[in-house]
C-alpha cells in the first residue's frame, strides 16, 4: 500500500517541479527582454556620440576662427600704436 505521506510528498515534488520550470521560462524571457533593452540603449548612446561629434566640430572651428581674429586684432593694434609713435616723433 502507498503511504499517504509518500503520496503528499510526491505531489509536492511534482508541483514544485512545475513551478520551477515555469519560473525558469519566465526568467529566460526577462533576460531576453533585458538584452533587447541593452542593445537599444547602446544604439542610443552611439547615436548621441555621433551627434555630439557633429556639433563639436563646427564649434571647434568657430573657436579657431575667433582665436585667429583675436590674434589679428592684437597685431593690428600693435601696428597702429607703432604708426602713432612714428607720427609723434
RODO-2510 file (C-alpha; in nm, 4 decimals, decimal comma):
residues 89
     n   res          X          Y          Z
     1     x     0,0000     0,0000     0,0000
     2     x     0,1008     0,3528    -0,0662
     3     x     0,1609     0,5626     0,2383
     4     x    -0,0362     0,8938     0,2419
     5     x     0,2779     1,0828     0,3451
     6     x     0,4590     0,9426     0,0423
     7     x     0,1728     1,0487    -0,1853
     8     x     0,1675     1,4004    -0,0397
     9     x     0,5458     1,4269    -0,0774
    10     x     0,5244     1,3068    -0,4363
    11     x     0,2558     1,5668    -0,5181
    12     x     0,4601     1,8428    -0,3547
    13     x     0,7658     1,7449    -0,5601
    14     x     0,5615     1,7488    -0,8818
    15     x     0,4066     2,0886    -0,8026
    16     x     0,7447     2,2382    -0,7117
    17     x     0,9000     2,0990    -1,0296
    18     x     0,6261     2,2541    -1,2429
    19     x     0,6626     2,5888    -1,0635
    20     x     1,0401     2,5889    -1,1092
    21     x     1,0069     2,5107    -1,4801
    22     x     0,7575     2,7970    -1,5252
    23     x     0,9825     3,0280    -1,3239
    24     x     1,2830     2,9309    -1,5358
    25     x     1,0918     3,0092    -1,8552
    26     x     0,9885     3,3482    -1,7158
    27     x     1,3480     3,4295    -1,6203
    28     x     1,4559     3,3356    -1,9728
    29     x     1,2048     3,5794    -2,1244
    30     x     1,3044     3,8531    -1,8792
    31     x     1,6711     3,8119    -1,9705
    32     x     1,5810     3,8146    -2,3401
    33     x     1,3939     4,1452    -2,2967
    34     x     1,6819     4,2861    -2,0928
    35     x     1,9198     4,2017    -2,3765
    36     x     1,6969     4,3855    -2,6275
    37     x     1,6739     4,6856    -2,3953
    38     x     2,0510     4,6999    -2,3520
    39     x     2,1008     4,6811    -2,7298
    40     x     1,8616     4,9750    -2,7771
    41     x     2,0348     5,1748    -2,5032
    42     x     2,3710     5,1052    -2,6663
    43     x     2,2363     5,2280    -3,0015
    44     x     2,1062     5,5464    -2,8389
    45     x     2,4462     5,6084    -2,6786
    46     x     2,6208     5,5543    -3,0120
    47     x     2,3822     5,7994    -3,1812
    48     x     2,4416     6,0509    -2,9029
    49     x     2,8155     6,0190    -2,9543
    50     x     2,7764     6,0825    -3,3281
    51     x     2,5562     6,3871    -3,2694
    52     x     2,7978     6,5255    -3,0112
    53     x     3,0883     6,4902    -3,2511
    54     x     2,8965     6,6559    -3,5345
    55     x     2,8100     6,9501    -3,3076
    56     x     3,1564     6,9873    -3,1556
    57     x     3,3412     7,0089    -3,4896
    58     x     3,1754     7,3349    -3,6063
    59     x     3,2105     7,4850    -3,2588
    60     x     3,5788     7,3949    -3,2588
    61     x     3,6301     7,5569    -3,5979
    62     x     3,4435     7,8684    -3,4841
    63     x     3,6694     7,8836    -3,1813
    64     x     3,9745     7,8600    -3,4061
    65     x     3,8428     8,1413    -3,6251
    66     x     3,7729     8,3557    -3,3194
    67     x     4,1256     8,2956    -3,1866
    68     x     4,2680     8,3917    -3,5280
    69     x     4,0638     8,7117    -3,5346
    70     x     4,1743     8,7941    -3,1819
    71     x     4,5387     8,7430    -3,2752
    72     x     4,4873     8,9563    -3,5875
    73     x     4,3304     9,2315    -3,3788
    74     x     4,6301     9,2280    -3,1433
    75     x     4,8699     9,2541    -3,4380
    76     x     4,6666     9,5411    -3,5874
    77     x     4,6683     9,7203    -3,2521
    78     x     5,0459     9,6814    -3,2229
    79     x     5,0933     9,8123    -3,5779
    80     x     4,8640    10,1089    -3,5105
    81     x     5,0493    10,2017    -3,1929
    82     x     5,3797    10,1842    -3,3831
    83     x     5,2402    10,4191    -3,6528
    84     x     5,1198    10,6637    -3,3878
    85     x     5,4603    10,6671    -3,2194
    86     x     5,6312    10,7336    -3,5548
    87     x     5,3932    11,0249    -3,6311
    88     x     5,4559    11,1776    -3,2886
    89     x     5,8310    11,1710    -3,3435
***
